[in-house]
Each structure stands twice: as C-alpha cells, then as structure tokens.
C-alpha cells in the first residue's frame, strides 16, 4: 500500500480464486516477521500526502482492479503491504463491492460467464480474487 512495490509481495503463481496463500509459508514469515511489532500501516495517498499512523495488524495483497499496471503494483497487479485494522476493514469492504459490481448481468452471462479485470483479464469470481491475501502480524 506504499508508493513503491513491496519486494516481499507473495502473489506469484497462485490460482485465480486465491485459495492457497500458505503454499509459501517461509515467504509469508519473511514478509511479516521482520520487526512486525513496530510496523506502521503503509496505506497512503500520493496526491494528498496522507499517510496512516496506526500500527499495522495484517499483511495484504490487494488486486488493483482496472489499475493493476500502475507503477506501484507488483507484476500480478497487486498492491502489497501491511495495514491497520481500520484499513483492513475498508479493503475488505472494497473487495466485496468491487467483486459484486464486476459480476456480469443476466444478459451479460450469455456472452461472458465470469467477471474479469478490465486491465489484465484476471478472473474475478469473488472478493477473495480482489483481496487475495491477509496474514495477521
């Protein structure tokens, strides 16, 4: 969730429905163990300079639907970082809304069975395809 790509981002090679986060437990530990107690929420906005000052509670990978080729996304279109409890709730709500909005209408399902990211074409079955990873610190 910072302006630069988190080098520890764990998104490579996961199935589209985001089922097996723990397939790389050593990578998860490496991303979350280093000074986890004194980490600050990394959510910020480049345009306004806002930076959250609350303590981080979880590491997340959030697919930036429609904006996944931005400079601050990893190779899979995910923003990766640690966030506070308030922003984790906001990201969860945003993932649910995005997944619901992206689902094709009844008529649209005749031509396209599942939703896809308009930028990269990633299949979006549900909210877990948007908020792909949440690991408590």
N, C-alpha and C positions, 0 to 999 in steps of 0.2 A: 504494500500500500504506500510505498515511498516513491519518490520521483525516479529512483534508479532501480534496475532489476535486481531482485534478491538472488544472489548466486546460489543459494541453497534451495531454490524452488524445486519441488518434487514431482512436477506434473508429467514427466516423460513416460510414455508408453502405457498409460492407464486406459482401461476400457472407457467407452463413452459414458456409461452410466455411473462412473466414479466409484465402483464397488470396492476395490482393493487398495486402499491407502496404505495399509500396513504391509504391503508386499515388499517395502523397502524400510524396515524398522530402523536400521542403522542410520539411514539418511534422515529419518524423522528425528531421531535422537540428536544427530549432529546439528540440525536446524533449530532445535528447541532447547538443548541443554546449555549452550554457552551463555552464561550469566542470565538465565531465564528470570531470576528474581528481580533484577534491576532493569529489565527491558521496559521500554515505554511504547505505547501504541504508535504504530507507524503511519496511521491514516493522516493524510494531509491533502491540502488543495494547493496546487501550484499557482493558480491565478490570484488567490486572495492571501496566500502565505499562511493560512490556518494550519496549525499542527496540534494534534491532540496531545494532552499532557498526562492522561490517565495511564495507570500501569496495564501492561499487556496481560491477557489471560489465555490467548489462543493463537496458534499459527494457522493461517488460512491461505487457500488458493481459490481465487475468485475469477471465473472466466468473464472477461470484459466483452460481453455480447455486443456486437456491432462496432466495437472499438478495439478489437483484440490484436491489431497490428500496430498499436502505438509503441513509442519508444520505451515506455516503462512497463511493458508486458514481456513475459518470457516467450520462448519460441512456440509455446502452445496457446498463447493468447491469455495467459493468466496473470493477474496481479497477485503477488505472493508477499506475505509479511505477517507481522504479529499485530493483533488488535486488542483493544479493551473490550469489556463486556457490553458496553453500550453500542459500540460499533459492530460487534459480532451480531447482536440482535438486529441492527439495521441492515447488515449484509444478508442475514438470513431472510428477513422480510423482502428485501430487494430481489433476492434469488427466487423466492416463491412468486412474486409479482411478475418478474421477467419471464419465468417459465410458463406461467399461466397466459400471459399476453402473447407469447410466441407460438402457442399451440394453434394449428390450423383450424379454421371454422369447419362446420359440417360440409359445406360445399368444397372448401379447400382440401379436405381429406380425400376427395376423389382423385386429386392430382398429386398431392404430397401427403404422405401418411404421418410424418413426424416433423416437428419444428427443427429448424437449423439456424445456426448463427449466420447472419447475412454477410459477414466479412470472411469467415474461414470455412463455412459449411459444416461445422461441428454439429452433430446430432444433439438436440436438447429434448430429452424425454421428460425430465422433471427438474426440480430445484437443485438436486444433487449434481446435475451437469453444469450448473452455474456456480454454486458454492461447492466446489469439488472436494475440498479437504479442510477439516477442522481438527486440530490436535491441541488438546489442553496443555498449557505450560505447567 
